[in-house]
C-alpha cells in the first residue's frame, strides 16, 4: 500500500514555513508515495512543484488549494480542491464547487467538524452531497471528536474521504493521510472516489503546533 498526505502547506501559505524542495525531500525520506500541496487561497507554489515533478518521477505531487468558504460576508469553513490548474479565490460554497468543476478538480471539505477552525455546518447533510469527498482525519484537529464525527458522517452517507497532516512545518509532514494502491495521479483520484483508501494518522495538540509555527514564521520575517 502507498501512503499519501493529502493536506499540507508550503511557504506560500502565510502561516507556514516549508520550501517546496524541502517538502519533496522530506516526503521521500518518510516513504510517502505522494502528497497534495494545499496552500491557503493560493497556487503560487505550483510553478516550483511542477519543476520538481519533472525531475522527480517517483513521487506523485498533487497540485491543490485550501479555499476559504465565504457566506454572507463570513468565513464558514474551507474546501480542499485537488488536481487544479488555476487558483480559486475565496467564495461561496456553490461558487467554489462550480469553479472546481470547470477545472475537473476533486473537492473535499477540510476539517468539517473542528470547532476550533470555523467548521462548515451550513445544512451539512444537503451540502456535503455536492462535494466529492470529506476530510475525515486531520492531524491538527483540535479534538479527536472532530475527526471521529467526520468519519462517522462520511461512513453513514458512504461519502468518499480524504485525510492529511495539515502540516505547516516539515516536522508535521506525513503525520496523517490515506493508504491505497495508487501509482499515478489518476489512480489516486479513482481510489478516493471509489472509496478504496484507508486512513492513517496520529492526532496531536493542534493549538500548540500552530503557536510554535506562528512564532517561527514571525522570527523568519524579522530576520
Secondary structure, DSSP 8 states (H G I E B T S, - for coil): -EEEEEEE--TTSTT----HHHHHHHHHHTT-SEEEEEEET--TTHHHHHHHHHH--SSEEEEEEEEEEEETTEEEEEEEEES-SS---SB-HHHHHHHHHHHT-EEEETTTT-GGG----TTHHHHGGGSSEEEEEETT-S-HHHHHHHHHHHHHTT-EEEEE--BSSGGGTTSEEEEE---SHHHHHHHHHTT--EEEE----HHHHHHHHHHHHHHHHH-
